[in-house]
């Protein structure tokens, strides 16, 4: 789903192409870096870092 205002165009298949140089966008299926706080939270609950990362990534893919 794209939110578009004014005289704008957006296309997501699964690459997002935006023709507004001021826009900051990403596609919902884009996987960048995992939030360090999420990993730290799971580690505080007793999980190893690798296991924490696995759980977060699997959650993104589910």
Phi and psi restraints in degrees (range 20) as a CNS / XPLOR table:
assign (resid 1 and name C) (resid 2 and name N)
       (resid 2 and name CA) (resid 2 and name C) 1.0 -113.0 20.0 2
assign (resid 2 and name N) (resid 2 and name CA)
       (resid 2 and name C) (resid 3 and name N) 1.0 147.3 20.0 2
assign (resid 2 and name C) (resid 3 and name N)
       (resid 3 and name CA) (resid 3 and name C) 1.0 -110.4 20.0 2
assign (resid 3 and name N) (resid 3 and name CA)
       (resid 3 and name C) (resid 4 and name N) 1.0 120.0 20.0 2
assign (resid 3 and name C) (resid 4 and name N)
       (resid 4 and name CA) (resid 4 and name C) 1.0 -125.3 20.0 2
assign (resid 4 and name N) (resid 4 and name CA)
       (resid 4 and name C) (resid 5 and name N) 1.0 135.5 20.0 2
assign (resid 4 and name C) (resid 5 and name N)
       (resid 5 and name CA) (resid 5 and name C) 1.0 -127.4 20.0 2
assign (resid 5 and name N) (resid 5 and name CA)
       (resid 5 and name C) (resid 6 and name N) 1.0 149.3 20.0 2
assign (resid 5 and name C) (resid 6 and name N)
       (resid 6 and name CA) (resid 6 and name C) 1.0 65.1 20.0 2
assign (resid 6 and name N) (resid 6 and name CA)
       (resid 6 and name C) (resid 7 and name N) 1.0 -146.1 20.0 2
assign (resid 6 and name C) (resid 7 and name N)
       (resid 7 and name CA) (resid 7 and name C) 1.0 -93.4 20.0 2
assign (resid 7 and name N) (resid 7 and name CA)
       (resid 7 and name C) (resid 8 and name N) 1.0 79.9 20.0 2
assign (resid 7 and name C) (resid 8 and name N)
       (resid 8 and name CA) (resid 8 and name C) 1.0 -134.6 20.0 2
assign (resid 8 and name N) (resid 8 and name CA)
       (resid 8 and name C) (resid 9 and name N) 1.0 158.1 20.0 2
assign (resid 8 and name C) (resid 9 and name N)
       (resid 9 and name CA) (resid 9 and name C) 1.0 -131.8 20.0 2
assign (resid 9 and name N) (resid 9 and name CA)
       (resid 9 and name C) (resid 10 and name N) 1.0 142.8 20.0 2
assign (resid 9 and name C) (resid 10 and name N)
       (resid 10 and name CA) (resid 10 and name C) 1.0 -143.6 20.0 2
assign (resid 10 and name N) (resid 10 and name CA)
       (resid 10 and name C) (resid 11 and name N) 1.0 147.4 20.0 2
assign (resid 10 and name C) (resid 11 and name N)
       (resid 11 and name CA) (resid 11 and name C) 1.0 -142.2 20.0 2
assign (resid 11 and name N) (resid 11 and name CA)
       (resid 11 and name C) (resid 12 and name N) 1.0 132.2 20.0 2
assign (resid 11 and name C) (resid 12 and name N)
       (resid 12 and name CA) (resid 12 and name C) 1.0 -134.3 20.0 2
assign (resid 12 and name N) (resid 12 and name CA)
       (resid 12 and name C) (resid 13 and name N) 1.0 105.5 20.0 2
assign (resid 12 and name C) (resid 13 and name N)
       (resid 13 and name CA) (resid 13 and name C) 1.0 -145.9 20.0 2
assign (resid 13 and name N) (resid 13 and name CA)
       (resid 13 and name C) (resid 14 and name N) 1.0 66.0 20.0 2
assign (resid 13 and name C) (resid 14 and name N)
       (resid 14 and name CA) (resid 14 and name C) 1.0 -82.8 20.0 2
assign (resid 14 and name N) (resid 14 and name CA)
       (resid 14 and name C) (resid 15 and name N) 1.0 15.4 20.0 2
assign (resid 14 and name C) (resid 15 and name N)
       (resid 15 and name CA) (resid 15 and name C) 1.0 -90.8 20.0 2
assign (resid 15 and name N) (resid 15 and name CA)
       (resid 15 and name C) (resid 16 and name N) 1.0 135.6 20.0 2
assign (resid 15 and name C) (resid 16 and name N)
       (resid 16 and name CA) (resid 16 and name C) 1.0 -96.5 20.0 2
assign (resid 16 and name N) (resid 16 and name CA)
       (resid 16 and name C) (resid 17 and name N) 1.0 124.6 20.0 2
assign (resid 16 and name C) (resid 17 and name N)
       (resid 17 and name CA) (resid 17 and name C) 1.0 -117.9 20.0 2
assign (resid 17 and name N) (resid 17 and name CA)
       (resid 17 and name C) (resid 18 and name N) 1.0 117.2 20.0 2
assign (resid 17 and name C) (resid 18 and name N)
       (resid 18 and name CA) (resid 18 and name C) 1.0 -122.8 20.0 2
assign (resid 18 and name N) (resid 18 and name CA)
       (resid 18 and name C) (resid 19 and name N) 1.0 134.8 20.0 2
assign (resid 18 and name C) (resid 19 and name N)
       (resid 19 and name CA) (resid 19 and name C) 1.0 -103.0 20.0 2
assign (resid 19 and name N) (resid 19 and name CA)
       (resid 19 and name C) (resid 20 and name N) 1.0 28.9 20.0 2
assign (resid 19 and name C) (resid 20 and name N)
       (resid 20 and name CA) (resid 20 and name C) 1.0 -119.8 20.0 2
assign (resid 20 and name N) (resid 20 and name CA)
       (resid 20 and name C) (resid 21 and name N) 1.0 111.9 20.0 2
assign (resid 20 and name C) (resid 21 and name N)
       (resid 21 and name CA) (resid 21 and name C) 1.0 -64.8 20.0 2
assign (resid 21 and name N) (resid 21 and name CA)
       (resid 21 and name C) (resid 22 and name N) 1.0 -16.3 20.0 2
assign (resid 21 and name C) (resid 22 and name N)
       (resid 22 and name CA) (resid 22 and name C) 1.0 -89.8 20.0 2
assign (resid 22 and name N) (resid 22 and name CA)
       (resid 22 and name C) (resid 23 and name N) 1.0 -11.0 20.0 2
assign (resid 22 and name C) (resid 23 and name N)
       (resid 23 and name CA) (resid 23 and name C) 1.0 -75.0 20.0 2
assign (resid 23 and name N) (resid 23 and name CA)
       (resid 23 and name C) (resid 24 and name N) 1.0 142.9 20.0 2
assign (resid 23 and name C) (resid 24 and name N)
       (resid 24 and name CA) (resid 24 and name C) 1.0 -122.3 20.0 2
assign (resid 24 and name N) (resid 24 and name CA)
       (resid 24 and name C) (resid 25 and name N) 1.0 105.5 20.0 2
assign (resid 24 and name C) (resid 25 and name N)
       (resid 25 and name CA) (resid 25 and name C) 1.0 -133.9 20.0 2
assign (resid 25 and name N) (resid 25 and name CA)
       (resid 25 and name C) (resid 26 and name N) 1.0 160.8 20.0 2
assign (resid 25 and name C) (resid 26 and name N)
       (resid 26 and name CA) (resid 26 and name C) 1.0 -148.6 20.0 2
assign (resid 26 and name N) (resid 26 and name CA)
       (resid 26 and name C) (resid 27 and name N) 1.0 157.4 20.0 2
assign (resid 26 and name C) (resid 27 and name N)
       (resid 27 and name CA) (resid 27 and name C) 1.0 -88.3 20.0 2
assign (resid 27 and name N) (resid 27 and name CA)
       (resid 27 and name C) (resid 28 and name N) 1.0 146.3 20.0 2
assign (resid 27 and name C) (resid 28 and name N)
       (resid 28 and name CA) (resid 28 and name C) 1.0 -62.0 20.0 2
assign (resid 28 and name N) (resid 28 and name CA)
       (resid 28 and name C) (resid 29 and name N) 1.0 -20.5 20.0 2
assign (resid 28 and name C) (resid 29 and name N)
       (resid 29 and name CA) (resid 29 and name C) 1.0 -92.7 20.0 2
assign (resid 29 and name N) (resid 29 and name CA)
       (resid 29 and name C) (resid 30 and name N) 1.0 -1.8 20.0 2
assign (resid 29 and name C) (resid 30 and name N)
       (resid 30 and name CA) (resid 30 and name C) 1.0 -70.4 20.0 2
assign (resid 30 and name N) (resid 30 and name CA)
       (resid 30 and name C) (resid 31 and name N) 1.0 130.8 20.0 2
assign (resid 30 and name C) (resid 31 and name N)
       (resid 31 and name CA) (resid 31 and name C) 1.0 -113.7 20.0 2
assign (resid 31 and name N) (resid 31 and name CA)
       (resid 31 and name C) (resid 32 and name N) 1.0 114.0 20.0 2
assign (resid 31 and name C) (resid 32 and name N)
       (resid 32 and name CA) (resid 32 and name C) 1.0 -102.0 20.0 2
assign (resid 32 and name N) (resid 32 and name CA)
       (resid 32 and name C) (resid 33 and name N) 1.0 -130.1 20.0 2
assign (resid 32 and name C) (resid 33 and name N)
       (resid 33 and name CA) (resid 33 and name C) 1.0 -90.4 20.0 2
assign (resid 33 and name N) (resid 33 and name CA)
       (resid 33 and name C) (resid 34 and name N) 1.0 152.0 20.0 2
assign (resid 33 and name C) (resid 34 and name N)
       (resid 34 and name CA) (resid 34 and name C) 1.0 -82.2 20.0 2
assign (resid 34 and name N) (resid 34 and name CA)
       (resid 34 and name C) (resid 35 and name N) 1.0 137.9 20.0 2
assign (resid 34 and name C) (resid 35 and name N)
       (resid 35 and name CA) (resid 35 and name C) 1.0 -61.8 20.0 2
assign (resid 35 and name N) (resid 35 and name CA)
       (resid 35 and name C) (resid 36 and name N) 1.0 122.1 20.0 2
assign (resid 35 and name C) (resid 36 and name N)
       (resid 36 and name CA) (resid 36 and name C) 1.0 -58.1 20.0 2
assign (resid 36 and name N) (resid 36 and name CA)
       (resid 36 and name C) (resid 37 and name N) 1.0 -35.5 20.0 2
assign (resid 36 and name C) (resid 37 and name N)
       (resid 37 and name CA) (resid 37 and name C) 1.0 -63.3 20.0 2
assign (resid 37 and name N) (resid 37 and name CA)
       (resid 37 and name C) (resid 38 and name N) 1.0 -36.0 20.0 2
assign (resid 37 and name C) (resid 38 and name N)
       (resid 38 and name CA) (resid 38 and name C) 1.0 -64.4 20.0 2
assign (resid 38 and name N) (resid 38 and name CA)
       (resid 38 and name C) (resid 39 and name N) 1.0 -43.4 20.0 2
assign (resid 38 and name C) (resid 39 and name N)
       (resid 39 and name CA) (resid 39 and name C) 1.0 -63.6 20.0 2
assign (resid 39 and name N) (resid 39 and name CA)
       (resid 39 and name C) (resid 40 and name N) 1.0 -45.8 20.0 2
assign (resid 39 and name C) (resid 40 and name N)
       (resid 40 and name CA) (resid 40 and name C) 1.0 -61.5 20.0 2
assign (resid 40 and name N) (resid 40 and name CA)
       (resid 40 and name C) (resid 41 and name N) 1.0 -37.0 20.0 2
assign (resid 40 and name C) (resid 41 and name N)
       (resid 41 and name CA) (resid 41 and name C) 1.0 -63.6 20.0 2
assign (resid 41 and name N) (resid 41 and name CA)
       (resid 41 and name C) (resid 42 and name N) 1.0 -46.1 20.0 2
assign (resid 41 and name C) (resid 42 and name N)
       (resid 42 and name CA) (resid 42 and name C) 1.0 -67.0 20.0 2
assign (resid 42 and name N) (resid 42 and name CA)
       (resid 42 and name C) (resid 43 and name N) 1.0 -35.6 20.0 2
assign (resid 42 and name C) (resid 43 and name N)
       (resid 43 and name CA) (resid 43 and name C) 1.0 -67.3 20.0 2
assign (resid 43 and name N) (resid 43 and name CA)
       (resid 43 and name C) (resid 44 and name N) 1.0 -35.0 20.0 2
assign (resid 43 and name C) (resid 44 and name N)
       (resid 44 and name CA) (resid 44 and name C) 1.0 -64.9 20.0 2
assign (resid 44 and name N) (resid 44 and name CA)
       (resid 44 and name C) (resid 45 and name N) 1.0 -23.8 20.0 2
assign (resid 44 and name C) (resid 45 and name N)
       (resid 45 and name CA) (resid 45 and name C) 1.0 -88.7 20.0 2
assign (resid 45 and name N) (resid 45 and name CA)
       (resid 45 and name C) (resid 46 and name N) 1.0 2.7 20.0 2
assign (resid 45 and name C) (resid 46 and name N)
       (resid 46 and name CA) (resid 46 and name C) 1.0 108.6 20.0 2
assign (resid 46 and name N) (resid 46 and name CA)
       (resid 46 and name C) (resid 47 and name N) 1.0 1.1 20.0 2
assign (resid 46 and name C) (resid 47 and name N)
       (resid 47 and name CA) (resid 47 and name C) 1.0 -86.6 20.0 2
assign (resid 47 and name N) (resid 47 and name CA)
       (resid 47 and name C) (resid 48 and name N) 1.0 152.4 20.0 2
assign (resid 47 and name C) (resid 48 and name N)
       (resid 48 and name CA) (resid 48 and name C) 1.0 -74.2 20.0 2
assign (resid 48 and name N) (resid 48 and name CA)
       (resid 48 and name C) (resid 49 and name N) 1.0 159.6 20.0 2
assign (resid 48 and name C) (resid 49 and name N)
       (resid 49 and name CA) (resid 49 and name C) 1.0 -59.1 20.0 2
assign (resid 49 and name N) (resid 49 and name CA)
       (resid 49 and name C) (resid 50 and name N) 1.0 -45.1 20.0 2
assign (resid 49 and name C) (resid 50 and name N)
       (resid 50 and name CA) (resid 50 and name C) 1.0 -61.9 20.0 2
assign (resid 50 and name N) (resid 50 and name CA)
       (resid 50 and name C) (resid 51 and name N) 1.0 -41.9 20.0 2
assign (resid 50 and name C) (resid 51 and name N)
       (resid 51 and name CA) (resid 51 and name C) 1.0 -65.9 20.0 2
assign (resid 51 and name N) (resid 51 and name CA)
       (resid 51 and name C) (resid 52 and name N) 1.0 -39.2 20.0 2
assign (resid 51 and name C) (resid 52 and name N)
       (resid 52 and name CA) (resid 52 and name C) 1.0 -61.7 20.0 2
assign (resid 52 and name N) (resid 52 and name CA)
       (resid 52 and name C) (resid 53 and name N) 1.0 -45.8 20.0 2
assign (resid 52 and name C) (resid 53 and name N)
       (resid 53 and name CA) (resid 53 and name C) 1.0 -62.4 20.0 2
assign (resid 53 and name N) (resid 53 and name CA)
       (resid 53 and name C) (resid 54 and name N) 1.0 -42.4 20.0 2
assign (resid 53 and name C) (resid 54 and name N)
       (resid 54 and name CA) (resid 54 and name C) 1.0 -58.7 20.0 2
assign (resid 54 and name N) (resid 54 and name CA)
       (resid 54 and name C) (resid 55 and name N) 1.0 -45.3 20.0 2
assign (resid 54 and name C) (resid 55 and name N)
       (resid 55 and name CA) (resid 55 and name C) 1.0 -63.8 20.0 2
assign (resid 55 and name N) (resid 55 and name CA)
       (resid 55 and name C) (resid 56 and name N) 1.0 -42.2 20.0 2
assign (resid 55 and name C) (resid 56 and name N)
       (resid 56 and name CA) (resid 56 and name C) 1.0 -66.2 20.0 2
assign (resid 56 and name N) (resid 56 and name CA)
       (resid 56 and name C) (resid 57 and name N) 1.0 -45.1 20.0 2
assign (resid 56 and name C) (resid 57 and name N)
       (resid 57 and name CA) (resid 57 and name C) 1.0 -65.4 20.0 2
assign (resid 57 and name N) (resid 57 and name CA)
       (resid 57 and name C) (resid 58 and name N) 1.0 -42.7 20.0 2
assign (resid 57 and name C) (resid 58 and name N)
       (resid 58 and name CA) (resid 58 and name C) 1.0 -62.6 20.0 2
assign (resid 58 and name N) (resid 58 and name CA)
       (resid 58 and name C) (resid 59 and name N) 1.0 -35.4 20.0 2
assign (resid 58 and name C) (resid 59 and name N)
       (resid 59 and name CA) (resid 59 and name C) 1.0 -65.0 20.0 2
assign (resid 59 and name N) (resid 59 and name CA)
       (resid 59 and name C) (resid 60 and name N) 1.0 -35.2 20.0 2
assign (resid 59 and name C) (resid 60 and name N)
       (resid 60 and name CA) (resid 60 and name C) 1.0 -69.2 20.0 2
assign (resid 60 and name N) (resid 60 and name CA)
       (resid 60 and name C) (resid 61 and name N) 1.0 -34.2 20.0 2
assign (resid 60 and name C) (resid 61 and name N)
       (resid 61 and name CA) (resid 61 and name C) 1.0 -85.1 20.0 2
assign (resid 61 and name N) (resid 61 and name CA)
       (resid 61 and name C) (resid 62 and name N) 1.0 -14.5 20.0 2
